[in-house]
Amino acid sequence: MKKNITIIVSMIVVLTIGGFGLLLDGKDAVSLAMQQKGSILTAEQINVSFQQVGGKVTDVRVQEEMEVKKGDVMIQLDPTDINLQIAKVTSDIQSTEIKISQMQDSIRIGQQKVKTQESQTALGIRSAQTAESKILEGTRKEDLEKQRLAVDTARESLKNAQTNYDRIQSLYESGAVAKSALESANLQLISAQNTQKQQDETYQQMSRGAQQQDKDQARQSTEKAMLGLEMIAQSKAELQNSAMGIDLLTKSREVLQIQLESLLVQKDRLTLRAPLDGKIVKVIPKTGENVSAGAPVILLQTNQIYYDFYVDETRAAKLTVGDSIAGHVLALDQNLKGTITFITAAPQFASLRMSREKGQSDLNTFQIRVYLERTKNILPGMTIEVSVE
């Protein structure tokens, strides 16, 4: 019993003296651990999956340990369904474009017809208004005088035709002329009589002036001509509706075009490509299997290599993301520079030194990640030491 007590006391004394010596030199265990850090070089690995699409695997073009370049095809899913949807939307777009073209041609022809209607209607209105104006104003004196002269001329022509007929009749009775000459003179006489009668009636009508019936007919003719304006307005309204129909078809085509672009994006996502240069670590699905959207299908080890080390908050405050920091690779006996990519608190390592009075850590620990430019000699798993002084 005494012997055991003696051994324990001796160990306590030795540890106390040794610890005291380290403290005198400023090299206690915690200080040494915080000053010189060892870490392992790690190759970054990422899980690669299909983005927002799933389906049946039709082709697996990679295998474990295969090197790939960014953009290389790794896995292909069955595109049959998406191809059918693309074909349908493409057909709908073509049909819509044909309808738009047909309506545009129809509007163009309709506009030409409206121009013709406008010209014809304007001409008809002017003609009807002129006729109505003449009837309402009555016969002018000069027009009445002209008609009187026409009556006198017709009477003189009738007189001459009568004289000629009488002369031919006498000659016919005496046997001097043929019957055909008498018939011709008779026709001339009848024509002269009709002309004279018409001219007399026109003169009498012009002398009396326009009757109410004539005025009403003239007004109705003008109103009828004006109806052409309403027909033109209706034609323009129909053309405007057709133009609105083209706008709707154009919007429909835009929606279909967006659907097509969306389907093309989905089809492209059925082909899984390498996001970065690297090496295939694991291929999960096999040809013929179904995969879900977002489910990891390939584990890819990229060519990016990094290591982590931990420092207390005092040293962390002196470091900044983007800073260059040196490390020593033991296996290569080579110093390499890396770039700090992030600095974050690491509470799980915060108990490096505890306060005896409070029972809480008086120093927080921070995780520092450094990325290196990878070369052929640098291999994942190698040890690297970092001096944080």
C-alpha positions, 0 to 999 in steps of 0.5 A, spaced: 500 500 500 505 504 501 509 502 495 503 504 491 502 511 494 510 512 493 509 511 486 503 515 485 506 521 489 513 520 484 509 521 478 505 527 480 512 530 482 515 529 475 509 531 471 509 538 475 516 539 474 515 537 467 509 542 466 513 547 470 519 547 465 514 547 459 511 553 462 517 557 463 519 556 456 512 558 453 511 551 450 506 547 454 502 542 450 496 547 448 501 552 445 505 547 441 498 544 438 496 551 436 502 553 433 504 547 429 498 544 425 498 537 421 492 536 416 491 531 410 490 533 403 483 531 401 480 531 394 474 534 393 468 529 392 461 531 389 455 527 388 452 528 381 445 527 380 439 529 374 437 536 375 429 536 376 428 530 371 428 522 372 427 516 368 430 510 365 437 509 364 439 507 357 446 508 357 452 509 362 458 511 359 463 511 365 465 507 370 469 507 376 476 510 376 475 513 369 478 520 368 473 525 365 473 532 362 468 537 364 462 536 359 463 529 358 457 525 357 456 520 363 449 517 363 443 518 358 436 517 360 430 515 355 428 521 351 422 518 348 416 521 352 420 528 351 421 527 344 413 526 343 412 532 347 417 536 343 414 534 336 407 536 338 409 543 341 413 544 334 407 542 330 402 546 334 407 552 333 407 551 325 399 550 325 399 557 329 404 560 324 400 558 318 393 561 321 397 568 323 399 568 315 392 566 313 389 572 317 394 577 315 393 575 308 385 576 309 386 583 313 391 585 307 385 583 302 380 586 306 383 593 307 384 593 299 376 592 299 375 597 304 379 602 300 375 600 293 368 601 297 370 608 300 372 610 293 365 608 290 361 610 296 364 617 295 363 617 288 355 615 289 354 620 295 357 626 290 353 624 284 346 623 289 347 630 292 348 633 286 342 630 283 338 632 289 341 639 289 339 640 282 332 638 283 331 642 290 334 648 286 329 647 280 330 649 273 335 654 271 333 659 266 338 658 261 337 650 262 329 652 260 331 656 254 336 650 251 330 646 252 325 650 248 330 651 243 330 643 243 323 643 242 323 648 236 328 644 233 324 638 234 318 641 231 322 643 225 325 636 224 318 634 224 315 639 219 321 637 214 320 629 215 312 631 214 314 635 207 319 629 205 313 624 206 308 627 202 313 628 196 315 621 196 308 619 197 306 623 191 312 620 187 310 613 189 303 614 187 305 616 180 310 610 180 316 614 180 319 611 186 319 604 189 315 602 195 321 602 199 322 609 199 315 611 201 316 606 207 323 609 209 320 616 209 314 614 213 320 611 218 323 618 218 316 621 220 315 617 226 321 618 229 321 625 228 314 625 231 317 621 237 322 626 238 318 632 238 313 629 243 319 627 248 322 634 247 315 637 249 314 633 255 321 635 258 320 642 256 313 642 260 316 638 266 322 643 266 317 649 266 313 646 272 319 644 276 320 638 280 314 635 284 314 632 291 315 625 288 321 627 285 324 630 291 323 624 295 326 620 290 332 624 290 333 624 297 332 617 298 337 616 293 342 620 297 340 616 303 342 610 300 348 612 297 350 614 305 349 607 307 355 605 304 359 609 309 356 604 315 358 598 311 365 601 310 365 602 318 363 595 319 368 592 314 373 596 318 371 593 325 371 586 322 378 588 320 380 590 327 377 584 330 381 580 325 387 584 327 386 582 335 385 575 333 392 575 330 395 578 337 391 572 340 395 567 336 401 571 336 401 570 344 399 563 343 405 562 339 409 565 344 407 561 350 408 555 345 415 557 344 416 558 351 413 550 352 418 548 347 424 551 350 422 548 357 422 541 353 428 542 350 431 544 357 428 538 360 431 534 354 438 536 355 438 535 362 436 527 360 444 527 358 448 527 365 455 531 363 461 531 368 460 538 371 468 538 372 474 535 370 476 529 375 475 521 376 469 517 377 469 514 384 462 510 384 457 509 379 450 507 382 445 506 377 445 501 371 442 500 364 435 499 365 434 502 372 430 508 373 433 514 377 429 519 381 430 527 380 436 529 385 438 522 387 445 521 387 448 517 381 455 518 380 460 520 386 466 524 382 472 526 385 474 533 382 481 535 381 480 540 386 484 538 393 484 542 399 486 541 407 483 543 413 486 546 420 484 549 426 486 555 430 484 559 436 480 565 435 486 570 436 490 567 430 483 566 426 482 574 427 489 575 423 487 571 417 482 573 411 479 569 406 483 569 399 489 570 403 495 565 401 498 561 406 504 556 406 504 548 407 509 543 407 508 536 404 512 531 408 512 526 403 515 530 398 519 535 402 516 541 399 513 547 401 506 549 397 502 555 397 494 555 397 488 560 398 484 560 404 477 559 401 473 560 408 474 561 415 468 558 420 467 557 427 468 550 429 465 549 436 466 541 437 474 543 437 473 549 442 475 545 449 483 546 447 484 550 454 478 550 459 478 555 465 478 552 472 474 558 475 468 558 470 469 551 467 468 554 460 472 554 454 476 561 454 478 560 447 474 558 441 477 554 435 476 556 428 476 551 422 480 554 416 480 551 409 485 551 404 485 549 396 491 548 393 493 547 385 493 540 384 499 537 380 501 530 378 505 529 385 500 531 390 496 525 392 490 525 396 491 522 403 498 526 404 500 529 410 501 537 410 503 541 416 502 548 416 505 554 421 500 558 423 505 563 426 
